[in-house]
Amino acid sequence: MRRLTLALLCATYVCLSLIVALTLWRNGGGWGAGVAALVGGLGLCFAFHGLIERALETGQLKGEVDAVREAHRILVDQVEALDARMGEILEHVEDDAHRAEALSDEVHMLEALVERLQRRLDDHGEDEPLVLRNAAGEARPSAPGLLEVVRAALTENRVDLFLQPIVALPQRKTLYYESFSRLRDATGRVMMPAEYLAVAEPGGLITAIDNLLLFRCVQIVRRLAKQDRRIGIFCNISMASLADETFFPQFLDLLADNRDLAGALIFEIGQAAFDARGSIQARNMGKLADLGFRFSLDKVTDLDLDLQDLSRSDVKFVKIGAQFLLDELIEVEDRLVLRALPDLAAEDFADLTRRYGVEVIAEKVEDERQVAEVLDLNLAFGQGHLFGEPRAIKEAVLSEAGPPPNLVRPQFPRRAAFG
């Protein structure tokens, strides 16, 4: 296109020069003037043509430079986008590596716990076999059989977490949940704690099993907390777990790596166990409190609470059976008081505990009459079948909480006697 344009311009220049030369010749200028006009016109035209050609070349060069700049800009954008994507990939790889390392540590911890349970059973093997019976008196598997049930339930993720709501009164809005860990055998039957803990205690197995269930409970709560940061879950912890010199340091490390659960996990301890705690348990409770975790007291049978001790120990909740609390009410000098606190009006009991940062939860609420009487006592929280029965959380959530399939499953030694 550019060559055609130049050719047409050259033809135009020649034509103009001929026209000028012929005009001078016909007007009497003679051949000399005509030739001079032709030569001069051609010179001027070609000089002008040079200017035009340089202008066209400059314009073309500018266009090419602009095109190169645009291509460079696009290339820079692509490089920046690729760099950002590579950064994201590296972050994901690092996160996956960290997560895999953490999960691997948890699998090793799980393996160590069950191996300890195996050793306890080996030590007990020389004694009289333990037999487990249900409420009807039917025999259940012996301790070795129990190990197989526990082992299979843990490695195959047959650990259910049941949640029961704890509501604010009087609105009855769910603010917390209490968790209950349950194991399922190979047939899908849910094993209640009384089945495996009662028989485990005489054989010295209760600590190992309690550690296992506490560990799995924290795993599942971590998954739930990631889905909803507002959730708060009460999880039972025994004094045996707090005093276990092998388990607790590993458990503390697990919580230190997941201290974001501090707002979602409240450890629950029975009143009798709390009152009988030793220096080791108290110190380990303090370590959990240093990470931001709180405590709750349940199985309360004595309302004469040492509130200063509870406050120092970071106990933020006290659960009292609704009917037990109402049965403790007596009338003294035309006012209702609690039997254990005759100098304090019953409706002031909850306000007294709040001064020490402790909230009272009325548990085992079964009917509306109890709700009305609990509200008269200024209690702010309630729990019981009236507000919701314990329900198992979704199986999908449970499966996500277990060790990933690409990690090596813990290998459990199998004795010939187990069959």
Secondary structure in CASP SS format (residue, H / E / C, confidence):
PFRMAT SS
TARGET T0000
AUTHOR 0000-0000-0000
METHOD secondary structure of the structure
MODEL  1
M C 1.00
R H 1.00
R H 1.00
L H 1.00
T H 1.00
L H 1.00
A H 1.00
L H 1.00
L H 1.00
C H 1.00
A H 1.00
T H 1.00
Y H 1.00
V H 1.00
C H 1.00
L H 1.00
S H 1.00
L H 1.00
I H 1.00
V H 1.00
A H 1.00
L H 1.00
T H 1.00
L H 1.00
W H 1.00
R H 1.00
N H 1.00
G H 1.00
G H 1.00
G H 1.00
W H 1.00
G H 1.00
A H 1.00
G H 1.00
V H 1.00
A H 1.00
A H 1.00
L H 1.00
V H 1.00
G H 1.00
G H 1.00
L H 1.00
G H 1.00
L H 1.00
C H 1.00
F H 1.00
A H 1.00
F H 1.00
H H 1.00
G H 1.00
L H 1.00
I H 1.00
E H 1.00
R H 1.00
A H 1.00
L H 1.00
E H 1.00
T H 1.00
G H 1.00
Q H 1.00
L H 1.00
K H 1.00
G H 1.00
E H 1.00
V H 1.00
D H 1.00
A H 1.00
V H 1.00
R H 1.00
E H 1.00
A H 1.00
H H 1.00
R H 1.00
I H 1.00
L H 1.00
V H 1.00
D H 1.00
Q H 1.00
V H 1.00
E H 1.00
A H 1.00
L H 1.00
D H 1.00
A H 1.00
R H 1.00
M H 1.00
G H 1.00
E H 1.00
I H 1.00
L H 1.00
E H 1.00
H H 1.00
V H 1.00
E H 1.00
D H 1.00
D H 1.00
A H 1.00
H H 1.00
R H 1.00
A H 1.00
E H 1.00
A H 1.00
L H 1.00
S H 1.00
D H 1.00
E H 1.00
V H 1.00
H H 1.00
M H 1.00
L H 1.00
E H 1.00
A H 1.00
L H 1.00
V H 1.00
E H 1.00
R H 1.00
L H 1.00
Q H 1.00
R H 1.00
R H 1.00
L H 1.00
D H 1.00
D H 1.00
H H 1.00
G C 1.00
E C 1.00
D C 1.00
E C 1.00
P C 1.00
L C 1.00
V C 1.00
L E 1.00
R E 1.00
N C 1.00
A C 1.00
A C 1.00
G C 1.00
E C 1.00
A E 1.00
R E 1.00
P C 1.00
S C 1.00
A H 1.00
P H 1.00
G H 1.00
L H 1.00
L H 1.00
E H 1.00
V H 1.00
V H 1.00
R H 1.00
A H 1.00
A H 1.00
L H 1.00
T H 1.00
E C 1.00
N C 1.00
R C 1.00
V E 1.00
D E 1.00
L E 1.00
F E 1.00
L E 1.00
Q E 1.00
P E 1.00
I E 1.00
V E 1.00
A E 1.00
L C 1.00
P C 1.00
Q C 1.00
R C 1.00
K E 1.00
T E 1.00
L E 1.00
Y E 1.00
Y E 1.00
E E 1.00
S E 1.00
F E 1.00
S E 1.00
R E 1.00
L E 1.00
R E 1.00
D C 1.00
A C 1.00
T C 1.00
G C 1.00
R C 1.00
V E 1.00
M E 1.00
M C 1.00
P H 1.00
A H 1.00
E H 1.00
Y H 1.00
L H 1.00
A H 1.00
V H 1.00
A H 1.00
E C 1.00
P C 1.00
G C 1.00
G C 1.00
L C 1.00
I H 1.00
T H 1.00
A H 1.00
I H 1.00
D H 1.00
N H 1.00
L H 1.00
L H 1.00
L H 1.00
F H 1.00
R H 1.00
C H 1.00
V H 1.00
Q H 1.00
I H 1.00
V H 1.00
R H 1.00
R H 1.00
L H 1.00
A H 1.00
K H 1.00
Q H 1.00
D C 1.00
R C 1.00
R C 1.00
I C 1.00
G C 1.00
I E 1.00
F E 1.00
C E 1.00
N E 1.00
I C 1.00
S C 1.00
M H 1.00
A H 1.00
S H 1.00
L H 1.00
A H 1.00
D C 1.00
E C 1.00
T C 1.00
F H 1.00
F H 1.00
P H 1.00
Q H 1.00
F H 1.00
L H 1.00
D H 1.00
L H 1.00
L H 1.00
A H 1.00
D H 1.00
N C 1.00
R H 1.00
D H 1.00
L H 1.00
A H 1.00
G H 1.00
A C 1.00
L E 1.00
I E 1.00
F E 1.00
E E 1.00
I E 1.00
G E 1.00
Q H 1.00
A H 1.00
A H 1.00
F H 1.00
D H 1.00
A C 1.00
R C 1.00
G C 1.00
S H 1.00
I H 1.00
Q H 1.00
A H 1.00
R H 1.00
N H 1.00
M H 1.00
G H 1.00
K H 1.00
L H 1.00
A H 1.00
D H 1.00
L C 1.00
G C 1.00
F C 1.00
R E 1.00
F E 1.00
S E 1.00
L E 1.00
D E 1.00
K C 1.00
V C 1.00
T C 1.00
D C 1.00
L C 1.00
D C 1.00
L C 1.00
D C 1.00
L H 1.00
Q H 1.00
D H 1.00
L H 1.00
S H 1.00
R H 1.00
S C 1.00
D C 1.00
V E 1.00
K E 1.00
F E 1.00
V E 1.00
K E 1.00
I E 1.00
G E 1.00
A H 1.00
Q H 1.00
F H 1.00
L H 1.00
L H 1.00
D H 1.00
E C 1.00
L E 1.00
I E 1.00
E E 1.00
V E 1.00
E C 1.00
D C 1.00
R E 1.00
L E 1.00
V E 1.00
L E 1.00
R C 1.00
A C 1.00
L E 1.00
P E 1.00
D E 1.00
L E 1.00
A E 1.00
A H 1.00
E H 1.00
D H 1.00
F H 1.00
A H 1.00
D H 1.00
L H 1.00
T H 1.00
R H 1.00
R H 1.00
Y C 1.00
G C 1.00
V C 1.00
E E 1.00
V E 1.00
I E 1.00
A E 1.00
E E 1.00
K C 1.00
V C 1.00
E C 1.00
D C 1.00
E H 1.00
R H 1.00
Q H 1.00
V H 1.00
A H 1.00
E H 1.00
V H 1.00
L H 1.00
D H 1.00
L C 1.00
N C 1.00
L C 1.00
A C 1.00
F E 1.00
G E 1.00
Q E 1.00
G C 1.00
H C 1.00
L C 1.00
F C 1.00
G C 1.00
E C 1.00
P C 1.00
R E 1.00
A E 1.00
I C 1.00
K C 1.00
E H 1.00
A H 1.00
V H 1.00
L H 1.00
S H 1.00
E H 1.00
A H 1.00
G C 1.00
P C 1.00
P C 1.00
P C 1.00
N C 1.00
L C 1.00
V C 1.00
R C 1.00
P C 1.00
Q C 1.00
F C 1.00
P C 1.00
R C 1.00
R C 1.00
A H 1.00
A H 1.00
F H 1.00
G C 1.00
END
